[in-house]
Amino acid sequence: MEGSSGSSNNPPGKKKTTELETLRKEHEEKQLRKQQLMLRRQELKKQIENHKNKETSEEAKQAFKQLSQEYSSLREEYNQLLGEHH
């Protein structure tokens, strides 16, 4: 019975420290992902602008559409991550 809860082995301060470390790690991972998304968004935005300036062949239109969709998806994920911290 004493081993069933598992909390009797860990002092309360240790449990809080572990929870804090877990939260800190999650926060760092989200910060890293936000940074990656921001950089990828900037790259895509440049590519989209470059496609706008070129002649619009059917292939270019498809590439533009694909880049725009990817950009929108990344922007949405980035904004969701931002919203989690507020």
C-alpha positions in Angstrom: 0.0 0.0 0.0 2.8 2.4 0.8 4.3 2.0 -2.7 1.0 2.5 -4.5 1.0 6.3 -4.5 4.7 6.8 -5.1 4.5 10.2 -3.4 5.8 8.9 -0.1 9.2 8.4 -1.6 9.6 11.9 -3.1 9.6 14.9 -0.7 7.1 17.7 -1.8 9.9 20.1 -2.7 11.4 17.5 -5.1 8.0 17.0 -6.8 7.7 20.7 -7.4 11.2 20.9 -8.7 10.5 18.0 -11.2 7.2 19.7 -12.3 9.1 23.0 -12.7 11.8 21.3 -14.8 9.2 19.6 -16.9 7.4 23.0 -17.5 10.7 24.7 -18.2 11.6 22.1 -20.8 8.2 22.3 -22.5 8.6 26.1 -22.6 12.0 25.9 -24.1 10.8 23.4 -26.8 7.9 25.7 -27.7 10.2 28.7 -27.8 12.5 26.8 -30.2 9.6 25.7 -32.4 8.3 29.3 -32.5 11.8 30.4 -33.6 11.9 27.7 -36.3 8.4 28.6 -37.5 9.3 32.3 -37.7 12.4 31.6 -39.7 10.5 29.3 -42.1 7.7 31.9 -42.5 10.3 34.5 -43.4 11.9 32.2 -46.0 8.5 31.4 -47.5 7.5 35.0 -47.6 10.6 35.8 -49.6 9.9 32.9 -52.0 6.3 34.1 -52.4 7.4 37.6 -53.2 9.9 36.3 -55.7 7.2 34.3 -57.4 5.0 37.4 -57.6 7.7 39.2 -59.5 8.2 36.5 -62.1 6.1 35.7 -65.1 3.1 33.6 -64.2 3.2 30.3 -65.9 1.0 27.5 -64.8 3.9 25.9 -62.9 4.7 29.1 -61.2 1.0 29.5 -60.2 1.0 26.1 -58.6 4.2 26.7 -56.8 2.9 30.0 -55.5 -0.3 28.4 -54.3 1.6 25.6 -52.5 3.9 28.2 -50.9 1.0 30.3 -49.8 -0.7 27.3 -48.3 2.4 26.3 -46.4 2.9 29.8 -45.2 -0.6 30.0 -43.9 -0.3 26.7 -42.1 3.0 27.8 -40.5 1.5 31.2 -39.5 -1.5 29.5 -38.0 0.7 27.1 -35.9 2.9 30.0 -34.9 0.0 32.1 -33.7 -1.4 29.2 -31.8 1.9 28.8 -29.9 1.9 32.5 -29.2 -1.7 32.3 -27.9 -0.7 29.5 -25.4 1.6 31.9 -23.5 -1.0 34.7 -23.0 
